[in-house]
Amino acid sequence: MSQSQISKFETGKKTPKLVDVERILRALDAPPELTAEITALARIANTEWQSKRSTWRRGLEKRQRELAALEGEAKALRYFLPAMVTGLLATPEYVRASLTHSPGDTSRTVSRKLERQTVLYDVSKSFTFLLTEQAARWAVVPAAAMAVQLDRIVSLSRLPNVRIGIIPCGTPLARGPMNTFTVYDERLATVENFTGRMVFGDARDVAEYLEVFALFERSARFGEAARELLGAWAGSYRA
């Protein structure tokens, strides 16, 4: 490890990754109790918490710009959706309905969300979306609009760089679908809950989310099998 990098850690110009911290601790032959304490601090330092309230204060449009930047930089994007359809796959009506709980005028945020969908047509990128049956069928909008929403997912699944997998209810899985999360390449993972989102930059955390994603991916139905499920659910809404 270079002296210039050590200097940046010491002066706070750069946050060391967990692997960097472990290398330094080993080199210094640090005792186990100190190693445990410093490693825990390093993991916290490489995790960012973004509360929903702070996002509202900064403005929802700024959040859309941040997401667009992440999507623009990444080449392989993976989305796990256990509860709702993500904005990249959503119809305008679904997007508007999903923002009804947000304060203020959300019309410009709706426009930004819809503009972000153009990234799906960039064939230099690959997208994999995994949706549970609940995410696909959760009625954010009335039945007729839900049918249109499901039709849109079917349509997008035919793009050459987009893979959409469906995990039907009853699929045996030992690990529960705890949170919505997105992995950008192998460098960043974001995890969402009701009150905000966590951003993980540590390589080991990102690797764990990639492992969980791969587990769910192996149990998902893709291609025509997924489109048949989505078509059947759209038909049930139309009925």
C-alpha positions as CSV (number, residue, x, y, z in Angstrom):
1,M,0.0,0.0,0.0
2,S,1.5,3.3,-1.0
3,Q,2.5,6.0,1.5
4,S,0.3,8.5,-0.4
5,Q,-2.8,6.3,0.2
6,I,-1.9,5.9,3.9
7,S,-1.6,9.7,4.1
8,K,-5.0,10.2,2.5
9,F,-6.5,7.8,5.1
10,E,-4.8,9.7,8.0
11,T,-5.9,13.1,6.8
12,G,-9.5,12.0,6.1
13,K,-9.2,12.8,2.3
14,K,-10.1,9.2,1.6
15,T,-12.2,6.6,3.4
16,P,-10.5,3.3,3.6
17,K,-12.4,0.2,2.3
18,L,-12.8,-2.6,4.7
19,V,-10.2,-4.7,2.9
20,D,-7.7,-1.7,3.3
21,V,-8.4,-1.6,7.1
22,E,-7.9,-5.3,7.5
23,R,-4.6,-5.1,5.7
24,I,-3.3,-2.3,7.9
25,L,-4.5,-4.1,11.1
26,R,-2.7,-7.3,10.0
27,A,0.5,-5.3,9.3
28,L,0.4,-3.7,12.7
29,D,-0.4,-7.1,14.4
30,A,-3.4,-5.4,16.2
31,P,-4.9,-7.4,19.1
32,P,-8.3,-9.1,18.4
33,E,-10.4,-6.8,20.4
34,L,-9.0,-3.7,18.6
35,T,-9.4,-5.4,15.2
36,A,-13.0,-6.1,15.9
37,E,-13.7,-2.5,17.0
38,I,-11.9,-0.9,14.0
39,T,-13.4,-3.3,11.5
40,A,-16.9,-2.5,12.7
41,L,-16.2,1.3,12.3
42,A,-14.8,0.7,8.8
43,R,-18.0,-1.1,7.8
44,I,-20.1,1.8,9.1
45,A,-17.8,4.3,7.3
46,N,-18.5,2.4,4.0
47,T,-22.3,2.4,4.5
48,E,-24.3,5.6,3.8
49,W,-27.8,6.1,5.2
50,Q,-30.2,8.3,3.2
51,S,-33.4,9.0,5.1
52,K,-36.6,9.6,3.2
53,R,-37.2,12.9,5.1
54,S,-33.8,14.3,4.0
55,T,-34.6,13.2,0.4
56,W,-37.9,15.1,0.6
57,R,-36.0,18.2,2.0
58,R,-33.4,18.1,-0.8
59,G,-36.2,17.6,-3.4
60,L,-37.3,14.4,-5.1
61,E,-36.0,15.7,-8.4
62,K,-32.5,15.7,-7.1
63,R,-32.9,12.0,-6.1
64,Q,-34.0,11.3,-9.7
65,R,-30.8,12.9,-11.0
66,E,-28.7,10.8,-8.6
67,L,-30.4,7.6,-9.8
68,A,-30.0,8.6,-13.5
69,A,-26.2,9.2,-12.8
70,L,-25.9,5.7,-11.2
71,E,-27.7,4.1,-14.1
72,G,-25.6,6.0,-16.6
73,E,-22.3,4.9,-15.1
74,A,-23.2,1.2,-14.6
75,K,-23.0,-1.5,-17.2
76,A,-24.7,-4.4,-15.4
77,L,-27.7,-3.5,-13.2
78,R,-29.7,-5.9,-11.1
79,Y,-33.0,-5.1,-9.3
80,F,-34.7,-7.3,-6.7
81,L,-38.3,-6.2,-6.3
82,P,-40.3,-8.1,-3.6
83,A,-43.1,-5.6,-3.1
84,M,-43.7,-3.2,-6.0
85,V,-42.7,-2.5,-9.6
86,T,-39.7,-0.2,-9.9
87,G,-40.0,3.1,-11.8
88,L,-38.0,1.9,-14.8
89,L,-40.7,-0.6,-15.6
90,A,-43.7,1.5,-14.5
91,T,-46.5,3.1,-16.6
92,P,-47.2,6.8,-16.0
93,E,-50.3,6.0,-14.0
94,Y,-48.4,3.6,-11.8
95,V,-45.6,6.1,-11.2
96,R,-48.1,8.9,-10.2
97,A,-49.9,6.6,-7.9
98,S,-46.7,5.4,-6.2
99,L,-45.8,9.0,-5.3
100,T,-49.1,9.9,-3.7
101,H,-47.5,9.6,-0.2
102,S,-44.8,12.1,-1.1
103,P,-45.2,15.8,-0.1
104,G,-45.7,18.7,-2.5
105,D,-46.1,18.8,-6.3
106,T,-44.7,15.5,-7.7
107,S,-45.5,16.2,-11.4
108,R,-41.9,17.0,-12.3
109,T,-40.7,14.0,-10.4
110,V,-43.1,11.8,-12.5
111,S,-41.6,13.4,-15.6
112,R,-38.0,12.6,-14.4
113,K,-38.9,9.0,-13.6
114,L,-40.4,8.5,-17.0
115,E,-37.3,10.1,-18.7
116,R,-35.1,7.7,-16.9
117,Q,-36.7,4.8,-18.6
118,T,-34.8,5.6,-21.8
119,V,-31.8,4.0,-20.3
120,L,-33.4,0.6,-20.9
121,Y,-32.8,1.1,-24.6
122,D,-29.1,1.5,-24.2
123,V,-27.9,-1.9,-25.5
124,S,-24.4,-1.3,-24.0
125,K,-26.0,-2.0,-20.6
126,S,-27.7,-5.1,-19.3
127,F,-30.6,-5.1,-16.9
128,T,-32.0,-8.0,-14.8
129,F,-35.2,-7.4,-12.8
130,L,-36.5,-10.0,-10.4
131,L,-40.0,-9.6,-9.2
132,T,-41.9,-11.6,-6.7
133,E,-45.6,-12.4,-7.6
134,Q,-46.6,-9.9,-5.0
135,A,-44.6,-7.1,-6.6
136,A,-46.1,-7.8,-10.0
137,R,-49.7,-8.1,-8.7
138,W,-49.8,-5.5,-5.9
139,A,-52.6,-3.2,-6.9
140,V,-51.1,0.2,-6.8
141,V,-53.6,1.4,-9.4
142,P,-57.1,0.2,-10.3
143,A,-57.6,-3.2,-12.0
144,A,-57.7,-1.9,-15.6
145,A,-54.5,0.1,-15.1
146,M,-52.8,-2.9,-13.4
147,A,-53.5,-4.9,-16.6
148,V,-51.7,-2.2,-18.6
149,Q,-48.9,-2.2,-16.2
150,L,-48.4,-6.0,-16.5
151,D,-48.6,-5.7,-20.3
152,R,-45.8,-3.1,-20.2
153,I,-43.5,-5.5,-18.2
154,V,-44.2,-8.2,-20.8
155,S,-43.3,-5.7,-23.6
156,L,-40.0,-4.6,-21.9
157,S,-39.0,-8.2,-21.3
158,R,-38.5,-8.6,-25.1
159,L,-35.8,-6.0,-25.2
160,P,-32.5,-7.7,-26.0
161,N,-30.6,-6.3,-23.0
162,V,-33.4,-6.7,-20.4
163,R,-34.1,-9.9,-18.5
164,I,-37.2,-10.0,-16.3
165,G,-37.7,-12.9,-13.9
166,I,-40.8,-13.7,-11.9
167,I,-40.8,-15.7,-8.7
168,P,-44.3,-17.1,-8.2
169,C,-45.9,-17.6,-4.8
170,G,-45.2,-21.1,-3.6
171,T,-41.6,-21.2,-4.9
172,P,-39.5,-23.0,-2.3
173,L,-36.9,-20.5,-1.0
174,A,-35.1,-20.8,2.3
175,R,-34.2,-17.1,2.3
176,G,-36.9,-14.5,2.7
177,P,-37.4,-11.4,0.4
178,M,-36.6,-8.9,3.0
179,N,-36.0,-5.7,1.1
180,T,-35.9,-4.1,-2.3
181,F,-32.3,-3.7,-3.4
182,T,-30.3,-2.7,-6.5
183,V,-26.7,-3.7,-7.4
184,Y,-24.8,-1.5,-9.8
185,D,-22.0,-3.6,-11.5
186,E,-20.0,-5.0,-8.6
187,R,-19.2,-1.7,-6.9
188,L,-22.4,-0.4,-5.2
189,A,-25.6,-1.8,-3.6
190,T,-28.6,0.2,-2.5
191,V,-31.2,-1.2,-0.1
192,E,-34.6,0.4,0.6
193,N,-37.1,0.3,3.4
194,F,-40.0,2.5,4.5
195,T,-37.9,5.3,6.1
196,G,-35.0,5.5,3.6
197,R,-32.2,3.6,1.9
198,M,-28.7,2.3,2.7
199,V,-25.9,2.6,0.2
200,F,-23.2,0.0,0.5
201,G,-19.8,0.6,-1.1
202,D,-17.7,-2.0,0.6
203,A,-16.8,-4.9,-1.8
204,R,-17.8,-7.6,0.7
205,D,-21.3,-6.1,1.3
206,V,-21.8,-5.8,-2.5
207,A,-20.7,-9.4,-3.0
208,E,-23.2,-10.6,-0.4
209,Y,-26.1,-8.9,-2.2
210,L,-24.9,-10.3,-5.5
211,E,-24.9,-13.8,-3.8
212,V,-28.5,-13.2,-2.6
213,F,-29.5,-12.0,-6.0
214,A,-28.1,-15.1,-7.7
215,L,-30.0,-17.3,-5.2
216,F,-33.3,-15.6,-6.2
217,E,-32.4,-15.6,-9.8
218,R,-32.0,-19.3,-9.9
219,S,-35.6,-19.7,-8.7
220,A,-37.1,-17.2,-11.1
221,R,-38.9,-17.8,-14.4
222,F,-37.7,-16.0,-17.4
223,G,-38.7,-15.5,-21.1
224,E,-41.9,-17.1,-22.2
225,A,-42.5,-18.7,-18.8
226,A,-42.5,-15.3,-17.2
227,R,-44.6,-13.7,-19.9
228,E,-47.2,-16.4,-19.5
229,L,-47.5,-15.7,-15.8
230,L,-47.7,-11.9,-16.4
231,G,-50.3,-12.4,-19.2
232,A,-52.5,-14.6,-17.0
233,W,-52.4,-12.0,-14.2
234,A,-53.2,-9.2,-16.6
235,G,-56.1,-11.3,-17.8
236,S,-57.4,-11.7,-14.3
237,Y,-57.3,-8.0,-13.7
238,R,-59.3,-7.4,-17.0
239,A,-61.8,-10.0,-15.9
